[in-house]
């Protein structure tokens, strides 16, 4: 039987990304709340690194370097 491993960093990334791409404000706020709950399992340094990476990804996307919708 496989053991479930909690990957809080990945969960935090996904919750933040979903909060950015949510189709409406209510869903976005729900995702922010989930990210906040997950953040309790991360260090300040981990959260800062993840947020910086997401910000850079958005910047590259807006510049057309990454995919465009």
C-alpha positions, 0 to 999 in steps of 0.5 A: 500500500502506498503512503500518502505524502503531504507536499504542502509546497505543491498544494500551496502553489496550486492554490495560489495559481487557482486563486489567480486564474479563478473565473470569479472573485468568490472562487478566487477568495476561496483559493486564497483561504485554502492557500492560507491554511496550507501556508501554516505548514510552510516556512516564510522562506518557502512561501516567499520563494513560491510567491516570487516564482509565481510572480515571475511566471506571470511576468513571463506570460504577460511578455509572451515568453510563456504560453498565451491563452 
